């Protein structure tokens, strides 16, 4: 892997800068302050006890089926994702990834009997766009029938462009929302950034590190070609998977129209009887 100065590294909505900001030890105060406010925990406690789990969970996963950052504090696992583009399939993929982490939390106690360890999983989606009218939303992901998949997975979405509108309109936003908004504000001119961080010691310290990063005083080891190839591979795999799922449904629908019994259709396509009924 070759050390290089990466274009647009000062824009923290880009993958490289974002991951650096959430993983580098020099920015632990920045991350801990966001997590502490988000979870209503003591800042010093979070600072001293949060740990990273990326390597443990990302092994053997391909393409986009991985995470930007995974943190654990007590019985809470936080999957933190920066999304630059509003692609529906990416949103669904991240929820699928949270479900994958959930599946890893079961332990076998007897033959064919598994027990969940009780950890709560929070998928933090930081969107560098205004996805909807809400700046911040919290919800539980649902299955294809509209039912909550599990009480142990929660999604928190922060729509940064909407938060930015609120900020400029002098709508009150919380401390951790402001510090997340800083990621987007790094696109602004220096004067606007300086105005935004004024009076916030943690943001002012973070901005100094970002300056060093942007000016080449901090050089990252990063394989851009590998990252791009992983993204392309993930998109290809997702498209193929979605195509296969649609093909199964289409075949099942045709068989259903031809009067083939549901149990036979289920064996051929792998769809449940309930799924077949809804086609």
Backbone as a ProteinNet text record, in pm:
[ID]
protein_1_A
[PRIMARY]
XXXXXXXXXXXXXXXXXXXXXXXXXXXXXXXXXXXXXXXXXXXXXXXXXXXXXXXXXXXXXXXXXXXXXXXXXXXXXXXXXXXXXXXXXXXXXXXXXXXXXXXXXXXXXXXXXXXXXXXXXXXXXXXXXXXXXXXXXXXXXXXXXXXXXXXXXXXXXXXXXXXXXXXXXXXXXXXXXXXXXXXXXXXXXXXXXXXXXXXXXXXXXXXXXXXXXXXXXXXXXXXXXXXXXXXXXXXXXXXXXXXXXXXXXXXXXXXXXXXXXXXXXXXXXXXXXXXXXXX
[TERTIARY]
84.2	0	88.2	60	145.7	86	173.5	128.1	108.1	-1.9	-29.8	-118.4	-110.7	-204.3	-327.7	-442.1	-564.9	-647.7	-695.4	-777.4	-904.9	-944.9	-1068.2	-1068.4	-950.7	-944.2	-998.9	-1001.3	-1055.5	-1206.1	-1273.9	-1419.1	-1450.9	-1501.1	-1517.7	-1640.5	-1712.5	-1819.9	-1763.6	-1637.7	-1571.7	-1522.2	-1516.7	-1485.9	-1355.4	-1249.4	-1116.9	-1112.1	-1151.5	-1149.4	-1245	-1362.4	-1461.8	-1407.7	-1352.9	-1300.1	-1184.2	-1098.8	-987.6	-1040.4	-1142	-1194.9	-1259.5	-1316.5	-1384.5	-1296.4	-1175.5	-1090.2	-957.7	-908.6	-777.4	-782.6	-681.7	-680.4	-679.4	-625.6	-620.7	-760	-856.8	-993.1	-1091.1	-1035.8	-1120	-1218.5	-1173.5	-1261	-1380.8	-1355.6	-1462.5	-1566.7	-1521.8	-1612.8	-1685.9	-1611.4	-1671	-1778.7	-1756.9	-1855.7	-1986.1	-1975.3	-2094.4	-2169.8	-2096.2	-2159.1	-2221.7	-2150.8	-2201.5	-2333.8	-2339.8	-2463.6	-2574.7	-2538.7	-2638.3	-2703.1	-2621.1	-2670.4	-2704.6	-2687.8	-2714	-2628.4	-2499.4	-2402.9	-2299.6	-2226.6	-2121.6	-2006.5	-1961.1	-1856.2	-1728.3	-1681	-1556.4	-1567.7	-1686.7	-1707.8	-1697.6	-1762.9	-1758.3	-1615.1	-1547.8	-1409.2	-1320	-1336	-1248.4	-1291	-1415.9	-1466.3	-1508	-1519.5	-1561	-1445.1	-1480.6	-1378.3	-1426.9	-1330.3	-1361.4	-1367.1	-1464.1	-1484.8	-1472.1	-1422.7	-1422.1	-1364.4	-1244.5	-1173.8	-1251	-1306.1	-1377	-1496	-1568.8	-1691.9	-1675	-1574.7	-1565.5	-1497.3	-1423.9	-1355.3	-1450.2	-1400.9	-1472.8	-1595	-1613.2	-1723.6	-1670.1	-1751.1	-1705.1	-1777.3	-1712.2	-1775.6	-1833.5	-1957.2	-2021.4	-2077.1	-2067.7	-2117.4	-2014.6	-1991.6	-1898.4	-1938.7	-1863.4	-1903.4	-1791.9	-1829.9	-1729.5	-1664.6	-1747.2	-1697.7	-1792.6	-1736.7	-1818.9	-1757.9	-1840.2	-1796.8	-1883.1	-1825.1	-1902.9	-1882.3	-1992.1	-1986.7	-2090.9	-2045.4	-2131.7	-2202.2	-2335.7	-2409.6	-2465.1	-2404.8	-2451.6	-2344.1	-2382.4	-2293.7	-2343.8	-2255.8	-2291.3	-2223.1	-2304.4	-2253.3	-2271.2	-2160.6	-2168.1	-2133.4	-2225.4	-2210.3	-2226.3	-2136.9	-2152.2	-2203.3	-2313	-2371.8	-2370.7	-2295.8	-2286.6	-2399.8	-2452.5	-2552.9	-2677.6	-2794.2	-2921.4	-2965.4	-2893.1	-2929.5	-3008.6	-3126.2	-3211.2	-3141.6	-3071.3	-3010.2	-2899.3	-2830.7	-2727.3	-2788.7	-2901	-2972.8	-3014.3	-3070.8	-3114.7	-2997.1	-2885	-2765.5	-2711.2	-2714.6	-2665.1	-2753.8	-2885.8	-2975.5	-2949.9	-2922	-2888.8	-2759.8	-2666.6	-2540.2	-2565.4	-2652.9	-2688.2	-2752.2	-2832.6	-2894.5	-2789.4	-2684.8	-2573.5	-2504.7	-2479.2	-2416.7	-2506.8	-2638.1	-2735.6	-2724.3	-2711.5	-2703.3	-2577.9	-2472.4	-2347.8	-2357.3	-2467.4	-2481.5	-2548.7	-2582.5	-2644.5	-2538.9	-2562.2	-2471.6	-2552.6	-2489.8	-2557.2	-2551.4	-2666.2	-2669.1	-2700.5	-2779.5	-2811.8	-2824.3	-2844	-2864.4	-2987.5	-2966.9	-3073.8	-3137.4	-3066.9	-3120	-3014.2	-3053.1	-2961.9	-3022.4	-2934.8	-2978.9	-2910.7	-2989.5	-2933.6	-2868.2	-2754.8	-2680.1	-2732.4	-2838.1	-2903.2	-2841.8	-2739.2	-2678.1	-2771.9	-2774.7	-2855.2	-2767	-2819.1	-2743.9	-2807.9	-2727.4	-2776.1	-2701	-2775.7	-2718.8	-2731.8	-2619	-2617.9	-2589.9	-2692.3	-2680.9	-2661.9	-2541.6	-2512.2	-2520.7	-2628.3	-2654.5	-2609.8	-2522.9	-2472.7	-2570.8	-2699.9	-2805.1	-2930.4	-3033.4	-3161	-3254.1	-3256.7	-3335.4	-3485.6	-3527.5	-3668.5	-3678.8	-3798.9	-3817.7	-3759.8	-3742.3	-3688.4	-3535.4	-3478.7	-3332.7	-3280	-3355.7	-3315.6	-3435.8	-3415.6	-3524.6	-3469.3	-3551.5	-3515.5	-3627.1	-3591.1	-3692.9	-3631.2	-3716.6	-3671.9	-3699.9	-3603.1	-3626.4	-3735	-3810.5	-3920.7	-3891.9	-3958.3	-3943	-4036.7	-4042.5	-4122.8	-4272.7	-4313.4	-4454.7	-4487.7	-4389	-4411.3	-4401.5	-4350.6	-4337.2	-4192.5	-4176.3	-4042.4	-3964.8	-3845.4	-3762.7	-3719.7	-3667.1	-3625.4	-3618.3	-3644.7	-3637.8	-3493.4	-3398.3	-3257.8	-3184.4	-3249.1	-3186.1	-3263.6	-3190.5	-3250.5	-3170.4	-3237.4	-3170.5	-3186.2	-3074.9	-3078.1	-3023.9	-3106.7	-3063.9	-3046.2	-2933.4	-2905.3	-2888.8	-2982.1	-2979.1	-2909.2	-2781.3	-2696	-2739.3	-2784.4	-2829	-2949.4	-3037.1	-3151.9	-3106.7	-3010	-2953.7	-2887.5	-2823.7	-2757.2	-2859.8	-2973.6	-3081.4	-3129.5	-3146.5	-3189.8	-3087.3	-2958.9	-2852.5	-2855.2	-2863	-2862.9	-2992	-3099.9	-3226.3	-3238.9	-3126.7	-3118.6	-3215.2	-3244.8	-3322.4	-3225.3	-3265.4	-3176.6	-3151	-3023	-2986.4	-2898.6	-2896.3	-2821.1	-2670.5	-2593.3	-2447	-2393	-2445.7	-2393	-2440	-2558.1	-2602.7	-2512.3	-2473	-2383.3	-2248	-2199	-2067.5	-2072.5	-2187.5	-2204.3	-2216.6	-2287.6	-2302.8	-2167.3	-2073.2	-1937.6	-1878.9	-1914.2	-1865	-1904.3	-2025.9	-2073.7	-2020	-2007.6	-1962	-1817.3	-1744.3	-1606.7	-1602.6	-1719.2	-1726.4	-1730.9	-1761.6	-1776	-1639.3	-1640.9	-1515.9	-1466.1	-1335.5	-1271.8	-1341.3	-1385.1	-1447.8	-1576.2	-1655.3	-1779.8	-1752.4	-1650.2	-1613.9	-1569.6	-1485.9	-1436.6	-1552.9	-1652.6	-1770.1	-1850.2	-1859.1	-1937.3	-1876	-1744.1	-1679.4	-1647.3	-1664.2	-1626.4	-1692.7	-1611.5	-1662.2	-1674.6	-1646.6	-1655.5	-1513.4	-1458.9	-1319.1	-1292.3	-1387.6	-1367.6	-1365.7	-1455.1	-1456.5	-1334.2	-1288.6	-1170.2	-1046.2	-1036.9	-925.3	-934.6	-1057.1	-1077.9	-1040.2	-1074.2	-1045.1	-894.6	-819.1	-672.9	-615.7	-669.3	-624.5	-667.2	-788.2	-833.8	-744.7	-702.7	-609.4	-479.9	-427.4	-303.5	-324	-440.8	-474.6	-483.7	-552.7	-575	-445.3	-355.8	-230.4	-115.6	-145.9	-43.2	50.5	19.5	103.7	74.7	-45.5	-80.7	-100.6	-23	-31.9	-93	-196.5	-263.5	-218.3	-212.6	-191.3	-328.9	-352.4	-486.7	-477.9	-535.1	-533.8	-664.7	-661.2	-782.8	-837.1	-747.6	-792.2	-863.2	-809.2	-872.8	-1010.9	-1021.1	-1149.9	-1252.4	-1212.3	-1303.5	-1347.4	-1253.4	-1286.3	-1384	-1366.3	-1458	-1598.1	-1606	-1736.2	-1803.7	-1727	-1783.6	-1830.1	-1748.8	-1783.5	-1911	-1922.6	-2041.9	-2166.8	-2155.3	-2269	-2309.8	-2209.1	-2239	-2310.1	-2257.6	-2315.9	-2458.2	-2479	-2612.5	-2711.2	-2668	-2754.8	-2791.3	-2691.2	-2716.2	-2813.4	-2792	-2878.3	-3021.2	-3037.1	-3170.3	-3236.7	-3155.8	-3207.1	-3255.9	-3178.5	-3218.7	-3347.3	-3358.3	-3479	-3602.4	-3588.5	-3701	-3737.9	-3636.1	-3660.6	-3738.5	-3699.7	-3771.8	-3918.6	-3943.6	-4080.7	-4161.8	-4097.3	-4166.1	-4201.1	-4106	-4130.9	-4242	-4237.3	-4339.5	-4478	-4482.5	-4609.9	-4669.9	-4583.3	-4630	-4681.1	-4606.7	-4649.3	-4781.8	-4796.5	-4920	-5038.2	-5016.6	-5121.6	-5159.7	-5063.2	-5088.2	-5142.8	-5175.1	-5240.5	-5149.1	-5019.6	-4926.5	-4938.3	-4948.7	-4964	-4851.6	-4889.3	-4793.3	-4671.9	-4693.6	-4581.1	-4476.6	-4522.6	-4430	-4354.4	-4429.4	-4367	-4260.8	-4294.2	-4202.3	-4073.5	-4085	-3966.6	-3878.2	-3941.8	-3867.2	-3798.9	-3871.9	-3820.8	-3753.8	-3788.4	-3733.1	-3814.8	-3922	-4009.2	-4104.1	-4144.3	-4239.4	-4380	-4469.3	-4609.1	-4673.5	-4637.5	-4692.4	-4645.4	-4518.3	-4464.3	-4535.8	-4559.7	-4627.1	-4770.5	-4837.1	-4976.2	-4984.9	-4881.7	-4883.1	-4846.8	-4804.6	-4766.2	-4890
-118.8	0	124.4	215.9	333.3	455.6	529.4	652.6	759.8	831.1	934.9	1042.3	1162.2	1268.3	1252.3	1238.9	1204.1	1328.8	1340.5	1454.2	1462.4	1585.2	1612.1	1550	1522.3	1457.4	1547	1678.8	1771.3	1768.8	1712.7	1698	1567.7	1579.6	1462.3	1378.8	1414.4	1325.9	1217.2	1233.7	1130	1018.9	898.7	778.2	788.3	836.6	835.1	926.1	1051.1	1145.8	1107.2	1056.9	1016.9	905.5	801.6	689.7	733.9	820.9	872.1	943.8	1028.4	1107.6	1021.4	909.3	825.7	714.7	699	590.2	635.3	751.7	794.7	832.1	789	811.1	959.6	1044	1187.2	1250.6	1179.5	1232.1	1156.1	1084.8	1006.5	1096.5	1217.6	1311.6	1349.7	1372.5	1409.7	1298.4	1175.4	1061.9	1034.5	1034.7	1005.3	1107.1	1233.5	1337.1	1313.8	1271.6	1242.8	1123.4	1015.7	893.3	917	988.8	1015.2	1091.1	1196	1273.6	1191.4	1113.2	1034	929.8	867.5	759.5	806.4	937.8	995.4	927.5	913.1	855	960	933.3	1022.7	1024.2	1144.5	1156.9	1084	1104.4	1041	889	839.5	694.1	639.9	709	665.6	674.1	783.4	803.8	688	643.4	539.8	397.8	379.5	241.5	202.3	296.9	256.6	184.2	84.3	9.4	-19.9	-40.9	-64	-213.3	-252.2	-394.2	-425.8	-331	-348.9	-482.5	-512.3	-630.9	-757.6	-763.8	-883.6	-915.3	-812.4	-835.4	-830.8	-760.1	-738.1	-853.9	-937.9	-1050.8	-1134	-1172.6	-1260.9	-1198.1	-1067.1	-1000.1	-931.1	-929.2	-872.7	-742.2	-663.3	-545.4	-452.6	-407.8	-311.6	-376.8	-509.8	-579.5	-567	-443.8	-413.2	-279.3	-233.9	-111.7	-8.9	119.7	224.9	217.3	213.6	211.6	128.8	44.3	-27	-3.3	46.9	74.7	-4.5	-37.9	-102.4	-25.3	-0.6	60.7	-11.5	-78.4	-161.2	-266.5	-267.8	-368.9	-312.4	-203.3	-138.4	-146.1	-190.8	-191.1	-84.7	7.5	114.4	90.8	79.3	69.5	207.9	274.8	414.5	423.7	477.8	482.7	625.1	665.2	791	758.9	822.3	800.6	931.9	936	1057.8	1067.7	950.4	947.9	876.8	924.6	869.1	752.8	640.4	520	427.5	386.4	299.2	167.4	111.3	-19.7	-13	103.1	118.4	120.9	189.4	196.3	55.8	-20.8	-156.6	-246.1	-223.5	-303.3	-280.6	-156.2	-125.4	-188.6	-190.1	-256.1	-406.6	-461	-602.7	-632.9	-537.8	-555.2	-555.4	-465.3	-462.9	-596	-653.7	-783.7	-893.5	-880.7	-976.7	-971	-849	-833.4	-894.6	-871.6	-929	-1080.8	-1141.7	-1288.4	-1342.8	-1260	-1303	-1299	-1242.7	-1224	-1343.3	-1447.3	-1565.3	-1667.9	-1735.4	-1844	-1972.5	-2081.1	-2210.5	-2262.4	-2300.5	-2355.1	-2505.1	-2547.7	-2688.8	-2716.4	-2841.7	-2876.1	-2802.5	-2725.8	-2648.4	-2542.6	-2505.5	-2400.6	-2291.5	-2168.2	-2055.1	-1945.8	-1876.2	-1769	-1639.7	-1531.2	-1401.2	-1338.7	-1271.1	-1216.9	-1083	-1029.6	-909.9	-777.6	-778.6	-652.1	-576.5	-445.8	-361.5	-311.8	-314.7	-269.4	-140.6	-36.5	90.6	120.3	128.9	165.9	317.1	386.6	532.5	570.3	619.4	656.7	808.6	850.7	992.8	1024.4	1090.7	1117.5	1258.6	1267.6	1399.1	1464	1451.7	1507.8	1520.2	1583.4	1596.7	1488.4	1375	1261.1	1289.3	1354.9	1391.5	1518.5	1553.2	1678.3	1673.3	1552.5	1538.9	1544.1	1624.8	1630.8	1505.7	1457.7	1339.9	1247.9	1119.1	1023.5	895.1	830.8	703.7	603.6	484	382.9	243.4	143.1	3.9	-49.1	-118.4	-171.2	-277.1	-281.7	-378.2	-477.5	-593.8	-694.3	-663.2	-753.7	-727.6	-724.8	-771.1	-767.9	-646.9	-558.3	-437.5	-455.3	-570.5	-596.7	-573.7	-525.7	-501.6	-632.3	-631.6	-751.9	-799.3	-708.9	-740.3	-613.2	-625.7	-509.9	-469.7	-552.2	-526.9	-440.8	-409.7	-324	-193.2	-83.8	49.3	128.9	211.6	296.6	442.2	515.2	659.6	725.6	808.6	877.8	1026.4	1079	1221.9	1275.9	1357.8	1414.5	1550	1550.8	1666.2	1793.1	1780.2	1900	1963.9	1881.5	1933.5	1998.3	1935.9	1995.4	2129.7	2135.7	2259.2	2371.3	2338.7	2436.6	2486.1	2391.7	2428.6	2520.6	2487.1	2567.6	2711.7	2727	2861.6	2938.2	2863.1	2927.2	2945.7	2920.1	2936.5	2846.5	2729.9	2628.1	2554.9	2534.7	2470	2324.6	2288.2	2147.9	2106.4	1975.5	1928.2	1933.5	1913.5	1919.7	1811.3	1688.2	1581	1598.4	1657.4	1686.9	1791.8	1891.6	1995.2	1934.9	1844.5	1784.8	1689.8	1627.7	1549.1	1640.8	1752	1848.9	1905.6	1910.6	1957.1	1879.4	1750.6	1669.4	1730.5	1783.3	1846.1	1988.3	2058.5	2198	2210.2	2100	2104.7	2132.8	2130.4	2169	2321.4	2390.7	2535.9	2605.4	2734	2810.1	2822.5	2850.2	2851.9	2946.5	3059.6	3158.7	3103.8	3031.8	2973.7	2861.5	2782	2673.3	2731.1	2836.4	2900.6	2955.3	3012.2	3066.7	2953.3	2841.7	2727.3	2663.1	2650	2579.5	2670	2799.4	2895.6	2862	2858.9	2832.4	2686.2	2595.9	2451.9	2394.9	2365.7	2320.4	2193.1	2101.2	1973.1	1992.9	2077.1	2102.4	2182.5	2274	2352.5	2263.5	2167.6	2072.1	1980.8	1940.2	1855	1929.6	2058.4	2138.1	2153.1	2162.8	2172	2044.7	1930.6	1802.4	1792.8	1841.8	1838.9	1926.3	2040.6	2127.6	2053.9	1982.6	1906.1	1797.2	1735.9	1631.2	1689.3	1803.5	1868.3	1922.6	1968.7	2029.9	1930.5	1802.7	1700.7	1677.9	1736.7	1712.5	1576	1524.6	1387.4	1310.3	1207.8	1126.6	991.7	953.9	826.9	719.7	596.6	481.8	435.7	449.3	417.6	371.9	258.3	202.2	239.1	348.5	398.1	296.4	234.5	138.4	20	-26.4	-138.4	-98.5	22.1	71.3	80.8	137.5	151	15.5	-80.6	-213.6	-284	-264.7	-324.5	-267.5	-136.5	-72	-126.4	-134.4	-187.1	-331	-410.4	-549.7	-560.4	-476.7	-476.1	-440	-340.4	-299.4	-412.5	-480	-591.9	-704.1	-739	-848.7	-815	-690.6	-648.9	-654.4	-606.9	-608.2	-751.3	-841.1	-981.2	-1044.6	-1015.1	-1071	-1021.6	-892.2	-835.7	-894.7	-915.9	-975.6	-1117.7	-1195.7	-1333.6	-1337.4	-1245.8	-1240.3	-1207.9	-1112.6	-1075	-1190.4	-1261.1	-1374.3	-1484.7	-1509.6	-1609.8	-1573	-1446.2	-1400.1	-1411.5	-1376	-1381.5	-1525.7	-1617.5	-1759.6	-1814.6	-1774.7	-1820.6	-1770.3	-1646.3	-1587.1	-1664	-1700.2	-1774.8	-1912.6	-1978.5	-2111.4	-2104.1	-1998.9	-1977.7	-1959	-1879.8	-1855.3	-1983.2	-2077.3	-2204.9	-2312.3	-2273	-2364.9	-2463.3	-2440.6	-2532.4	-2511.2	-2620.3	-2608.8	-2526.8	-2454.1	-2364	-2438.5	-2560.5	-2633.4	-2670.5	-2696.1	-2727.6	-2601.4	-2489.7	-2362	-2324	-2345.6	-2311.4	-2392.1	-2520.8	-2607	-2564.4	-2522.9	-2485.3	-2349.9	-2252.9	-2114.7	-2076.7	-2151.5	-2115.3	-2009	-1959.6	-1860.1	-1928.5	-1856.5	-1912	-1908.8	-1986	-1988.8	-1851.4	-1782.2	-1648.3	-1551.5	-1563.9	-1477.8	-1506.7	-1634.4	-1674.9	-1622.5	-1628.7	-1578.7	-1430.7	-1355.2	-1210.1	-1167.3	-1263.2	-1228.6	-1201.2
0	0	0	-85.4	-100.6	-31	41.1	106	0.6	10.2	-89	-29.8	-86	-47.5	-134.2	-72	-143.3	-171	-294	-335	-251.4	-214.5	-138.9	1.1	54.8	186.6	297	273	373.7	382.6	281.3	282.6	355.6	477.4	562.4	529.7	423.7	377.7	286.6	243.7	164.5	256	202.4	277.9	356.9	292.6	355.8	477.7	459.3	569.4	680.7	644.7	744.2	832.6	770.7	848.8	937.1	883.4	963.6	1087	1070	1180.7	1287.9	1249.3	1347.7	1404.3	1349.4	1397.7	1457.9	1419.2	1466.4	1614.8	1691.1	1836.1	1872.2	1784.6	1812	1812.1	1753.9	1745.2	1834.4	1930.8	2022.4	2098.4	2136	2208.1	2122.7	1993.3	1899.8	1891.6	1871.2	1857.3	1989.4	2100.6	2231.1	2266.8	2231.3	2263.4	2187.3	2061.4	1980.1	2036.9	2066.6	2117.3	2254.5	2341.7	2477	2472	2390.2	2378.1	2313.7	2213.7	2141.8	2232.5	2319.5	2405.5	2546.7	2570.7	2703.9	2811.1	2779.7	2872.2	2911.3	3019.8	3064.9	2964	2926.2	2824.9	2865	2988.2	3033.4	3030.2	3066.2	3064.7	2922.3	2827.7	2687.8	2634.4	2663.9	2617.8	2661.8	2785.1	2840.8	2807.6	2768.2	2752.7	2611	2519.1	2383.9	2314.8	2236.2	2162.9	2021.2	1931	1790	1761.5	1676.2	1646	1497.4	1416.6	1270.8	1224.5	1268.6	1217	1248.7	1369	1413	1324.2	1280.3	1206	1054.2	1005.3	860.8	789	862.4	799.5	713.9	596.9	503.8	437.3	453.4	384.1	259.8	154.9	27.8	-3.9	-89	-145.2	-41.3	-66.4	23	148.8	157.8	275.9	387.8	427.2	535.2	593	693.3	761.7	759.6	769.6	783.1	920.5	1025.3	1163.1	1249.3	1335.7	1434.4	1572	1663.9	1800.6	1897.9	2011.5	2117.5	2247.4	2316.2	2449.1	2534.5	2640.6	2725	2639.5	2642.7	2566.3	2435.9	2388.1	2264.8	2157.3	2040	1923.7	1827.1	1790.1	1697.1	1562.6	1459	1322.5	1261.2	1231.5	1187.5	1039.5	960.7	815.8	763.5	675.2	602.5	462.3	423.2	290.6	212.7	104.1	22.5	-78.9	-120.9	-227.8	-177.6	-217.3	-171.4	-260.8	-249.9	-323.9	-232.3	-277.4	-195.4	-165.3	-264.4	-244.2	-139.1	-128	-25.9	113.2	125.8	252.7	296	203.1	233.8	268	199.7	224.4	365	411.3	545	652.6	628.4	723.1	722.7	604.1	594.4	671.2	665.1	737.5	888.2	935.7	1078.5	1118.8	1027.9	1054.8	1062.4	979.9	983.7	1119.4	1169.2	1300.6	1408.3	1395	1488.6	1491.3	1374.3	1366.8	1435.3	1444.1	1507.9	1660.4	1711.3	1855.6	1925.4	1849.1	1908.5	1949.3	2061.8	2101.7	2119.9	2083.1	2090.5	2233.8	2289.4	2425.5	2425.3	2326.9	2310.1	2161.2	2126.4	1986.4	1933.6	1824.9	1760.2	1850.9	1958.2	2045.6	2063.2	2029.5	2037.2	2126	2195.5	2284.6	2242.9	2237.9	2201.9	2324.7	2303.3	2416.9	2468.7	2406.4	2459	2419	2333.6	2291.7	2197.7	2214.2	2126.1	2012.1	1891.6	1774	1722.8	1712.1	1658.1	1528.5	1419.6	1289.7	1275.2	1278.1	1268.2	1123	1054.8	913.6	904.8	867.3	852.5	703.7	663.6	521.8	485	386	342.2	244.8	275.6	190.5	276.2	223	294.9	244.1	311.2	263.7	269.6	375.5	388.8	472.7	515.1	588.9	729.3	782.2	916.4	914.2	1002.5	1012.8	1082	1179.4	1257.1	1271.3	1251.2	1271.5	1332.7	1414.3	1478.3	1450.9	1408.2	1379.5	1385.1	1384.2	1377.4	1237.5	1176.2	1041.1	1040.8	932.1	920.6	808.6	814.4	709.5	593.1	496.5	376.4	404.2	523.2	559.1	645.5	665.3	743	892.9	936.9	1080.4	1125.1	1248	1302.8	1307.6	1250	1240.2	1379.3	1460.6	1596.4	1679.5	1806.9	1896.7	1925.7	1885.3	1919.1	1816	1703.2	1602	1591.4	1598.6	1586.7	1484.1	1407.1	1308.7	1349.8	1350.4	1372.2	1245.7	1182	1060.4	1087.1	1041.4	1051.9	910.1	867.3	732.9	738.4	702.3	728.5	655.8	533.7	461	530.3	586.3	659.3	790.4	856.8	978.6	947.9	831.8	789.7	770.1	709.8	690.9	827.4	921	1056.7	1121.8	1104.6	1167	1115.2	984.2	926.6	957.2	984.1	1022.6	1173.6	1242.6	1388.5	1464.8	1406.8	1478.9	1571.6	1696.1	1793.2	1755.3	1749.3	1728.8	1846.5	1875.8	1991.9	1965.1	2071.1	2059.6	1965.9	1980	1894.1	1749.6	1728.7	1592.4	1527.9	1607.4	1555.4	1518.2	1600.3	1572.6	1454	1431.1	1309.1	1187.4	1203.8	1095.1	1052	1144.5	1112.7	993.7	981.3	870.6	736	729.2	606.3	591.5	703.1	699.9	650.7	649.8	598.9	448.5	383.2	241.9	225.3	335.2	329.5	325.1	295	295.6	439.3	453.5	585.1	682.6	633.1	720.6	782.2	702.4	752.4	852.7	823.6	915.1	1048.9	1044.9	1167.5	1250.6	1182.8	1251.9	1316.6	1244.8	1291.5	1416.7	1421.8	1532.6	1651.2	1635.5	1739.9	1873.7	1978.4	2113.2	2149.3	2054	2080.3	2078.8	2197	2207.9	2129.2	2133.9	2064.5	1913.4	1860.9	1716.6	1672.5	1756	1720.8	1715.9	1808.3	1806.8	1683.6	1649.8	1531.9	1404.3	1397.7	1278.8	1258.1	1367.5	1356.3	1293.2	1335	1277.8	1132.1	1100.7	960.3	873	925.1	851.7	819.2	918.3	897.9	793.3	796.4	699.8	559.2	548.6	419.2	359.9	446.4	400.3	386.7	403.6	381.5	498.2	616.2	733.9	795.4	765.1	802.4	672.7	652.9	530.9	566	491.9	517.6	420.3	469.9	381.9	335.3	206.1	156.9	12.6	-15.1	-150	-219.5	-298.4	-363.8	-463.4	-539.6	-641	-576.8	-461.7	-392.1	-342.7	-285.3	-234.7	-347.6	-462	-576.3	-628.6	-631.7	-681	-587.7	-456.4	-359.1	-374.3	-398.8	-418.5	-543.8	-655	-780	-762.7	-691.5	-668.6	-585.8	-485.4	-400.6	-479	-567.2	-649.9	-744.1	-804	-894.1	-819.6	-701	-622.9	-579.2	-539.2	-495.8	-611.5	-728.4	-847	-886.1	-879.9	-914.4	-815.7	-688.3	-584.1	-599.8	-627.4	-646.1	-770.5	-875	-998.6	-976.8	-899.2	-869.2	-787.1	-692.2	-607.6	-691	-784.6	-871.4	-964.2	-1012	-1102	-1029.3	-902.8	-822.3	-806.6	-776.4	-757.2	-885.8	-997.6	-1127.3	-1163.5	-1140.8	-1168.9	-1079	-951.1	-856.3	-896.5	-942.5	-984.9	-1102.9	-1199.2	-1316.8	-1276.5	-1186	-1140.3	-1064.4	-986	-910	-1005.7	-1111.9	-1211.7	-1285.8	-1293.8	-1362.6	-1268.5	-1145.1	-1052.3	-983	-985.3	-917.9	-767	-688.7	-542.7	-478.1	-371.9	-306.1	-250.4	-197.5	-138.8	-244.3	-368.1	-477.9	-519.5	-532.1	-569.9	-466.5	-340.2	-231.2	-241.2	-271.2	-283.3	-400.2	-510.9	-630.8	-615.2	-559	-554.4	-422.2	-314.4	-183.7	-112.8	-176.9	-113.9	-16	86.6	183.1	123.2	181.6	133.2	146.7	254.7	276.3	167.6	129.6	22.7	-109.8	-134.3	-260.1	-261.9	-148.5	-140.7	-174.1	-138.4	-157.6	-300.5	-384.5	-523	-607.8
[MASK]
+++++++++++++++++++++++++++++++++++++++++++++++++++++++++++++++++++++++++++++++++++++++++++++++++++++++++++++++++++++++++++++++++++++++++++++++++++++++++++++++++++++++++++++++++++++++++++++++++++++++++++++++++++++++++++++++++++++++++++++++++++++++++++++++++++++++++++++++++++++++

